[in-house]
C-alpha cells in the first residue's frame, strides 16, 4: 500500500489503508487541530529529528482496558510506599522533558523532537494533554503523559528516576480513568513494561471499532486532579 503525502488541509486517509510498516502518511504539521483529528481516527505521529512527520496506525494495536489492570505484588508494595506521592497536570513540561532525556535500551536519541515537545505543551494548555507525576520528597522522580479524547487515553511516553516510579504513576492514572468511566487506554505499540500491567495486542479493526465508541463520549479537559487514594 502507498504512504500518503498529506495536504495542507487537515485530513487523513482511512487508517485501514496503512502500509505494513504501520506508516499511513507523511508530512502535514503538528497543529492542535491536526493532532486531535489524528488521535480521534487512531493515528499518531512518530518520527526522529531530521525526518519529515510520519503518521502511524499499526496493526495490531497495543491497548489496556482499565478494568484489566494487573498489579504485581512488588508493585503493590511500591503503591503502599507513602514516600511516593502522585499528582496530575502539575508539571507537564517537566515530564515531557524528562521523557525525552531518559536513555532507553536500543534507542539512539529520542523521538520527542523540539517540535513534538512544543506541540504537546500546546495541547496541554488547551486541556487535551495530561501528565501524571510521581514525587519523592517533592522531587519529580517519575511520570507519564498522553492525550485524552472522549473516553480514550492515548499514552505517549513515561520515565522513571526511581524504582517503580513510572509504574506507580501509570497505576494511579488507570485507577482515576476507571473512576471517570474511561473505556480504553491506547499504548500504541507493544512494550513488555506495559504488558505486565495488563495491556494486550488487538487487531486494528477491533481497536478502531472501540475507538469510535469512545469518541462518542464527552471529553474531560484539564487540568486534571487525582480523586482516588
Phi and psi restraints in degrees (value plus and minus 20) as a CYANA .aco file:
   2 UNK   PHI     -96.6   -56.6
   2 UNK   PSI     138.9   178.9
   3 UNK   PHI    -119.5   -79.5
   3 UNK   PSI     105.9   145.9
   4 UNK   PHI    -107.1   -67.1
   4 UNK   PSI     117.2   157.2
   5 UNK   PHI    -107.6   -67.6
   5 UNK   PSI     103.0   143.0
   6 UNK   PHI     -98.2   -58.2
   6 UNK   PSI     120.2   160.2
   7 UNK   PHI    -102.4   -62.4
   7 UNK   PSI     156.8   196.8
   8 UNK   PHI     -85.0   -45.0
   8 UNK   PSI     -50.1   -10.1
   9 UNK   PHI     -82.4   -42.4
   9 UNK   PSI     124.7   164.7
  10 UNK   PHI    -102.2   -62.2
  10 UNK   PSI      62.4   102.4
  11 UNK   PHI    -159.7  -119.7
  11 UNK   PSI     138.5   178.5
  12 UNK   PHI    -154.8  -114.8
  12 UNK   PSI     130.3   170.3
  13 UNK   PHI     -90.4   -50.4
  13 UNK   PSI     146.5   186.5
  14 UNK   PHI     -79.6   -39.6
  14 UNK   PSI     108.0   148.0
  15 UNK   PHI     -77.2   -37.2
  15 UNK   PSI     -43.9    -3.9
  16 UNK   PHI     -84.2   -44.2
  16 UNK   PSI     -34.9     5.1
  17 UNK   PHI    -110.5   -70.5
  17 UNK   PSI     -11.2    28.8
  18 UNK   PHI     -82.4   -42.4
  18 UNK   PSI     119.8   159.8
  19 UNK   PHI     -81.7   -41.7
  19 UNK   PSI     137.9   177.9
  20 UNK   PHI     -79.1   -39.1
  20 UNK   PSI     -44.4    -4.4
  21 UNK   PHI     -91.1   -51.1
  21 UNK   PSI     -33.4     6.6
  22 UNK   PHI      76.5   116.5
  22 UNK   PSI     -26.2    13.8
  23 UNK   PHI    -110.2   -70.2
  23 UNK   PSI     105.8   145.8
  24 UNK   PHI    -118.1   -78.1
  24 UNK   PSI     -63.9   -23.9
  25 UNK   PHI    -169.4  -129.4
  25 UNK   PSI     146.3   186.3
  26 UNK   PHI    -156.4  -116.4
  26 UNK   PSI     124.4   164.4
  27 UNK   PHI      77.3   117.3
  27 UNK   PSI    -174.7  -134.7
  28 UNK   PHI      58.4    98.4
  28 UNK   PSI    -171.2  -131.2
  29 UNK   PHI    -165.0  -125.0
  29 UNK   PSI     158.9   198.9
  30 UNK   PHI    -131.0   -91.0
  30 UNK   PSI      15.1    55.1
  31 UNK   PHI     -87.2   -47.2
  31 UNK   PSI     132.8   172.8
  32 UNK   PHI     -73.9   -33.9
  32 UNK   PSI     -61.7   -21.7
  33 UNK   PHI     -81.8   -41.8
  33 UNK   PSI     -64.3   -24.3
  34 UNK   PHI     -89.5   -49.5
  34 UNK   PSI     -61.9   -21.9
  35 UNK   PHI     -81.5   -41.5
  35 UNK   PSI     -65.8   -25.8
  36 UNK   PHI     -86.7   -46.7
  36 UNK   PSI     -57.0   -17.0
  37 UNK   PHI     -82.9   -42.9
  37 UNK   PSI     -64.4   -24.4
  38 UNK   PHI     -78.2   -38.2
  38 UNK   PSI     -71.4   -31.4
  39 UNK   PHI     -80.7   -40.7
  39 UNK   PSI     -59.4   -19.4
  40 UNK   PHI     -84.6   -44.6
  40 UNK   PSI     -40.4    -0.4
  41 UNK   PHI    -122.3   -82.3
  41 UNK   PSI     -17.5    22.5
  42 UNK   PHI      62.8   102.8
  42 UNK   PSI       9.3    49.3
  43 UNK   PHI    -142.5  -102.5
  43 UNK   PSI     123.9   163.9
  44 UNK   PHI    -164.5  -124.5
  44 UNK   PSI     132.8   172.8
  45 UNK   PHI    -105.2   -65.2
  45 UNK   PSI     122.2   162.2
  46 UNK   PHI    -180.0  -140.0
  46 UNK   PSI      91.4   131.4
  47 UNK   PHI    -180.6  -140.6
  47 UNK   PSI     150.5   190.5
  48 UNK   PHI    -128.1   -88.1
  48 UNK   PSI     142.9   182.9
  49 UNK   PHI     -76.0   -36.0
  49 UNK   PSI     114.8   154.8
  50 UNK   PHI      71.4   111.4
  50 UNK   PSI     -31.5     8.5
  51 UNK   PHI    -115.5   -75.5
  51 UNK   PSI     137.4   177.4
  52 UNK   PHI     -88.7   -48.7
  52 UNK   PSI     144.9   184.9
  53 UNK   PHI     -86.9   -46.9
  53 UNK   PSI     107.3   147.3
  54 UNK   PHI    -131.3   -91.3
  54 UNK   PSI     111.7   151.7
  55 UNK   PHI    -129.9   -89.9
  55 UNK   PSI     108.5   148.5
  56 UNK   PHI    -137.5   -97.5
  56 UNK   PSI     129.3   169.3
  57 UNK   PHI    -169.9  -129.9
  57 UNK   PSI      57.1    97.1
  58 UNK   PHI     -91.2   -51.2
  58 UNK   PSI     138.3   178.3
  59 UNK   PHI    -154.5  -114.5
  59 UNK   PSI      95.4   135.4
  60 UNK   PHI     -99.9   -59.9
  60 UNK   PSI     156.2   196.2
  61 UNK   PHI    -132.9   -92.9
  61 UNK   PSI     122.9   162.9
  62 UNK   PHI    -122.0   -82.0
  62 UNK   PSI      93.7   133.7
  63 UNK   PHI    -156.1  -116.1
  63 UNK   PSI     141.7   181.7
  64 UNK   PHI    -149.7  -109.7
  64 UNK   PSI     106.5   146.5
  65 UNK   PHI    -104.5   -64.5
  65 UNK   PSI     105.0   145.0
  66 UNK   PHI     -69.9   -29.9
  66 UNK   PSI     -58.1   -18.1
  67 UNK   PHI     -88.1   -48.1
  67 UNK   PSI     -33.1     6.9
  68 UNK   PHI    -120.4   -80.4
  68 UNK   PSI      -5.5    34.5
  69 UNK   PHI     -77.0   -37.0
  69 UNK   PSI     111.9   151.9
  70 UNK   PHI    -132.3   -92.3
  70 UNK   PSI     102.2   142.2
  71 UNK   PHI    -136.0   -96.0
  71 UNK   PSI      95.3   135.3
  72 UNK   PHI     -91.6   -51.6
  72 UNK   PSI     146.0   186.0
  73 UNK   PHI     -81.0   -41.0
  73 UNK   PSI     -62.6   -22.6
  74 UNK   PHI     -85.3   -45.3
  74 UNK   PSI     -58.2   -18.2
  75 UNK   PHI     -89.2   -49.2
  75 UNK   PSI     -55.3   -15.3
  76 UNK   PHI     -79.7   -39.7
  76 UNK   PSI     -56.5   -16.5
  77 UNK   PHI     -84.4   -44.4
  77 UNK   PSI     -60.9   -20.9
  78 UNK   PHI     -85.4   -45.4
  78 UNK   PSI     -56.4   -16.4
  79 UNK   PHI     -87.4   -47.4
  79 UNK   PSI     -50.0   -10.0
  80 UNK   PHI    -100.7   -60.7
  80 UNK   PSI     -28.9    11.1
  81 UNK   PHI     -90.2   -50.2
  81 UNK   PSI      84.7   124.7
  82 UNK   PHI     -91.3   -51.3
  82 UNK   PSI     -26.2    13.8
  83 UNK   PHI     -91.7   -51.7
  83 UNK   PSI     -46.8    -6.8
  84 UNK   PHI    -104.2   -64.2
  84 UNK   PSI     112.8   152.8
  85 UNK   PHI    -147.1  -107.1
  85 UNK   PSI     113.6   153.6
  86 UNK   PHI    -130.1   -90.1
  86 UNK   PSI     120.7   160.7
  87 UNK   PHI    -158.4  -118.4
  87 UNK   PSI     147.0   187.0
  88 UNK   PHI    -143.0  -103.0
  88 UNK   PSI     121.2   161.2
  89 UNK   PHI      35.9    75.9
  89 UNK   PSI      10.2    50.2
  90 UNK   PHI    -122.8   -82.8
  90 UNK   PSI     -38.5     1.5
  91 UNK   PHI    -168.1  -128.1
  91 UNK   PSI      29.9    69.9
  92 UNK   PHI     -77.0   -37.0
  92 UNK   PSI     -69.6   -29.6
  93 UNK   PHI     -85.9   -45.9
  93 UNK   PSI     -54.8   -14.8
  94 UNK   PHI     -84.7   -44.7
  94 UNK   PSI     -58.8   -18.8
  95 UNK   PHI     -85.5   -45.5
  95 UNK   PSI     -68.4   -28.4
  96 UNK   PHI     -85.7   -45.7
  96 UNK   PSI     -52.7   -12.7
  97 UNK   PHI     -84.7   -44.7
  97 UNK   PSI     -64.6   -24.6
  98 UNK   PHI     -86.7   -46.7
  98 UNK   PSI     -58.2   -18.2
  99 UNK   PHI     -79.9   -39.9
  99 UNK   PSI     -55.8   -15.8
 100 UNK   PHI     -94.9   -54.9
 100 UNK   PSI     -49.0    -9.0
 101 UNK   PHI    -106.0   -66.0
 101 UNK   PSI     -54.8   -14.8
 102 UNK   PHI     -86.5   -46.5
 102 UNK   PSI     104.7   144.7
 103 UNK   PHI     -82.9   -42.9
 103 UNK   PSI     124.4   164.4
 104 UNK   PHI    -148.0  -108.0
 104 UNK   PSI     115.3   155.3
 105 UNK   PHI     -76.5   -36.5
 105 UNK   PSI     111.8   151.8
 106 UNK   PHI      61.8   101.8
 106 UNK   PSI     -18.5    21.5
 107 UNK   PHI    -136.8   -96.8
 107 UNK   PSI     114.0   154.0
 108 UNK   PHI    -126.4   -86.4
 108 UNK   PSI      83.0   123.0
 109 UNK   PHI      67.2   107.2
 109 UNK   PSI    -181.2  -141.2
 110 UNK   PHI    -155.1  -115.1
 110 UNK   PSI     130.2   170.2
 111 UNK   PHI    -106.8   -66.8
 111 UNK   PSI     -26.7    13.3
 112 UNK   PHI    -104.6   -64.6
 112 UNK   PSI      62.2   102.2
 113 UNK   PHI     -90.2   -50.2
 113 UNK   PSI     151.3   191.3
 114 UNK   PHI     -82.1   -42.1
 114 UNK   PSI     -58.3   -18.3
 115 UNK   PHI     -84.0   -44.0
 115 UNK   PSI     -61.3   -21.3
 116 UNK   PHI     -83.3   -43.3
 116 UNK   PSI     -64.6   -24.6
 117 UNK   PHI     -74.4   -34.4
 117 UNK   PSI     -71.1   -31.1
 118 UNK   PHI     -85.7   -45.7
 118 UNK   PSI     -57.2   -17.2
 119 UNK   PHI     -84.8   -44.8
 119 UNK   PSI     -61.7   -21.7
 120 UNK   PHI     -98.2   -58.2
 120 UNK   PSI     -49.3    -9.3
 121 UNK   PHI     -82.6   -42.6
 121 UNK   PSI     -60.8   -20.8
 122 UNK   PHI     -82.7   -42.7
 122 UNK   PSI     -63.9   -23.9
 123 UNK   PHI     -80.8   -40.8
 123 UNK   PSI     -57.2   -17.2
 124 UNK   PHI     -84.0   -44.0
 124 UNK   PSI     -64.4   -24.4
 125 UNK   PHI     -82.9   -42.9
 125 UNK   PSI     -48.5    -8.5
 126 UNK   PHI    -104.2   -64.2
 126 UNK   PSI     -26.8    13.2
 127 UNK   PHI      74.9   114.9
 127 UNK   PSI     -11.5    28.5
 128 UNK   PHI    -123.5   -83.5
 128 UNK   PSI     -44.1    -4.1
 129 UNK   PHI    -126.8   -86.8
 129 UNK   PSI     121.5   161.5
 130 UNK   PHI    -157.7  -117.7
 130 UNK   PSI     133.8   173.8
 131 UNK   PHI    -145.0  -105.0
 131 UNK   PSI     130.7   170.7
 132 UNK   PHI    -140.5  -100.5
 132 UNK   PSI     108.0   148.0
 133 UNK   PHI    -136.0   -96.0
 133 UNK   PSI     121.2   161.2
 134 UNK   PHI    -129.7   -89.7
 134 UNK   PSI     107.6   147.6
 135 UNK   PHI    -136.4   -96.4
 135 UNK   PSI     127.0   167.0
 136 UNK   PHI    -148.5  -108.5
 136 UNK   PSI      94.0   134.0
 137 UNK   PHI      32.8    72.8
 137 UNK   PSI      24.6    64.6
 138 UNK   PHI      45.4    85.4
 138 UNK   PSI      -6.7    33.3
 139 UNK   PHI    -122.3   -82.3
 139 UNK   PSI     111.8   151.8
 140 UNK   PHI     -90.2   -50.2
 140 UNK   PSI      97.1   137.1
 141 UNK   PHI    -142.3  -102.3
 141 UNK   PSI     -21.5    18.5
 142 UNK   PHI    -197.3  -157.3
 142 UNK   PSI     145.4   185.4
 143 UNK   PHI     146.5   186.5
 143 UNK   PSI    -197.4  -157.4
 144 UNK   PHI    -173.8  -133.8
 144 UNK   PSI     145.8   185.8
 145 UNK   PHI    -165.1  -125.1
 145 UNK   PSI     140.3   180.3
 146 UNK   PHI    -192.9  -152.9
 146 UNK   PSI    -190.8  -150.8
 147 UNK   PHI    -140.8  -100.8
 147 UNK   PSI     120.6   160.6
 148 UNK   PHI    -139.1   -99.1
 148 UNK   PSI     109.5   149.5
 149 UNK   PHI    -160.4  -120.4
 149 UNK   PSI     115.1   155.1
 150 UNK   PHI      35.8    75.8
 150 UNK   PSI    -152.2  -112.2
 151 UNK   PHI    -125.9   -85.9
 151 UNK   PSI      10.6    50.6
 152 UNK   PHI    -141.0  -101.0
 152 UNK   PSI     121.0   161.0
 153 UNK   PHI    -137.5   -97.5
 153 UNK   PSI     109.0   149.0
 154 UNK   PHI    -125.9   -85.9
 154 UNK   PSI      82.6   122.6
 155 UNK   PHI     -93.3   -53.3
 155 UNK   PSI     115.5   155.5
 156 UNK   PHI    -125.8   -85.8
 156 UNK   PSI     -72.9   -32.9
 157 UNK   PHI    -182.3  -142.3
 157 UNK   PSI     139.7   179.7
 158 UNK   PHI    -163.0  -123.0
 158 UNK   PSI     143.4   183.4
 159 UNK   PHI    -167.4  -127.4
 159 UNK   PSI     139.0   179.0
 160 UNK   PHI    -165.4  -125.4
 160 UNK   PSI     111.5   151.5
 161 UNK   PHI    -127.2   -87.2
 161 UNK   PSI     -27.7    12.3
 162 UNK   PHI    -155.8  -115.8
 162 UNK   PSI     139.3   179.3
 163 UNK   PHI     -75.5   -35.5
 163 UNK   PSI     107.6   147.6
 164 UNK   PHI      45.2    85.2
 164 UNK   PSI     -11.2    28.8
 165 UNK   PHI     -84.1   -44.1
 165 UNK   PSI     -58.0   -18.0
 166 UNK   PHI     -94.5   -54.5
 166 UNK   PSI     -54.9   -14.9
 167 UNK   PHI     -86.3   -46.3
 167 UNK   PSI     -58.6   -18.6
 168 UNK   PHI     -81.6   -41.6
 168 UNK   PSI     -63.3   -23.3
 169 UNK   PHI     -82.7   -42.7
 169 UNK   PSI     -61.0   -21.0
 170 UNK   PHI     -84.5   -44.5
 170 UNK   PSI     -65.6   -25.6
 171 UNK   PHI     -81.6   -41.6
 171 UNK   PSI     -64.8   -24.8
 172 UNK   PHI     -81.4   -41.4
 172 UNK   PSI     -58.9   -18.9
 173 UNK   PHI     -81.9   -41.9
 173 UNK   PSI     -70.2   -30.2
 174 UNK   PHI     -81.5   -41.5
 174 UNK   PSI     -62.4   -22.4
 175 UNK   PHI     -80.9   -40.9
 175 UNK   PSI     -61.3   -21.3
 176 UNK   PHI     -89.6   -49.6
 176 UNK   PSI     -62.1   -22.1
 177 UNK   PHI     -82.2   -42.2
 177 UNK   PSI     -58.7   -18.7
 178 UNK   PHI     -82.8   -42.8
 178 UNK   PSI     -61.3   -21.3
 179 UNK   PHI     -82.0   -42.0
 179 UNK   PSI     -53.9   -13.9
 180 UNK   PHI    -105.1   -65.1
 180 UNK   PSI     -23.2    16.8
 181 UNK   PHI      67.4   107.4
 181 UNK   PSI      -0.2    39.8
 182 UNK   PHI     -88.5   -48.5
 182 UNK   PSI     125.6   165.6
 183 UNK   PHI    -128.7   -88.7
 183 UNK   PSI     -37.1     2.9
 184 UNK   PHI    -172.2  -132.2
 184 UNK   PSI     115.0   155.0
 185 UNK   PHI    -137.3   -97.3
 185 UNK   PSI      98.1   138.1
 186 UNK   PHI    -115.7   -75.7
 186 UNK   PSI      92.2   132.2
 187 UNK   PHI    -117.0   -77.0
 187 UNK   PSI     -15.8    24.2
 188 UNK   PHI      51.9    91.9
 188 UNK   PSI     -95.5   -55.5
 189 UNK   PHI    -146.6  -106.6
 189 UNK   PSI     136.5   176.5
 190 UNK   PHI     -80.2   -40.2
 190 UNK   PSI     115.0   155.0
 191 UNK   PHI    -159.6  -119.6
 191 UNK   PSI     119.7   159.7
 192 UNK   PHI     -82.4   -42.4
 192 UNK   PSI     -55.0   -15.0
 193 UNK   PHI     -75.8   -35.8
 193 UNK   PSI     -67.8   -27.8
 194 UNK   PHI    -103.3   -63.3
 194 UNK   PSI     -47.5    -7.5
 195 UNK   PHI     -79.1   -39.1
 195 UNK   PSI     -59.9   -19.9
 196 UNK   PHI     -83.8   -43.8
 196 UNK   PSI     -40.2    -0.2
 197 UNK   PHI    -111.3   -71.3
 197 UNK   PSI     -19.0    21.0
 198 UNK   PHI      95.5   135.5
 198 UNK   PSI     -21.3    18.7
 199 UNK   PHI     -94.4   -54.4
 199 UNK   PSI     135.7   175.7
 200 UNK   PHI    -169.2  -129.2
 200 UNK   PSI     140.8   180.8
 201 UNK   PHI    -106.4   -66.4
 201 UNK   PSI     117.9   157.9
 202 UNK   PHI    -152.4  -112.4
 202 UNK   PSI     135.8   175.8
 203 UNK   PHI     -79.3   -39.3
 203 UNK   PSI     126.6   166.6
 204 UNK   PHI     -78.7   -38.7
 204 UNK   PSI     -58.2   -18.2
 205 UNK   PHI     -79.4   -39.4
 205 UNK   PSI     -61.7   -21.7
 206 UNK   PHI     -85.1   -45.1
 206 UNK   PSI     -62.2   -22.2
 207 UNK   PHI     -80.0   -40.0
 207 UNK   PSI     -66.8   -26.8
 208 UNK   PHI     -84.9   -44.9
 208 UNK   PSI     -54.3   -14.3
 209 UNK   PHI     -85.5   -45.5
 209 UNK   PSI     -64.7   -24.7
 210 UNK   PHI     -84.4   -44.4
 210 UNK   PSI     -58.8   -18.8
 211 UNK   PHI     -83.5   -43.5
 211 UNK   PSI     -61.7   -21.7
 212 UNK   PHI     -78.8   -38.8
 212 UNK   PSI     -58.0   -18.0
 213 UNK   PHI     -85.0   -45.0
 213 UNK   PSI     -63.0   -23.0
 214 UNK   PHI     -82.8   -42.8
 214 UNK   PSI     -56.5   -16.5
 215 UNK   PHI     -90.9   -50.9
 215 UNK   PSI     -31.8     8.2
 216 UNK   PHI    -103.0   -63.0
 216 UNK   PSI     -24.5    15.5
 217 UNK   PHI    -115.3   -75.3
 217 UNK   PSI     135.5   175.5
 218 UNK   PHI     -87.1   -47.1
 218 UNK   PSI     130.6   170.6
 219 UNK   PHI    -111.1   -71.1
 219 UNK   PSI     109.0   149.0
 220 UNK   PHI    -109.8   -69.8
 220 UNK   PSI      84.8   124.8
 221 UNK   PHI    -106.6   -66.6
 221 UNK   PSI     147.5   187.5
 222 UNK   PHI    -110.4   -70.4
 222 UNK   PSI     159.0   199.0
 223 UNK   PHI     -95.2   -55.2
 223 UNK   PSI     127.9   167.9
 224 UNK   PHI    -115.3   -75.3
 224 UNK   PSI     132.8   172.8
 225 UNK   PHI    -153.1  -113.1
 225 UNK   PSI     127.1   167.1
 226 UNK   PHI    -100.3   -60.3
 226 UNK   PSI     106.3   146.3
 227 UNK   PHI    -118.1   -78.1
 227 UNK   PSI     -56.6   -16.6
 228 UNK   PHI     -94.2   -54.2
 228 UNK   PSI     133.1   173.1
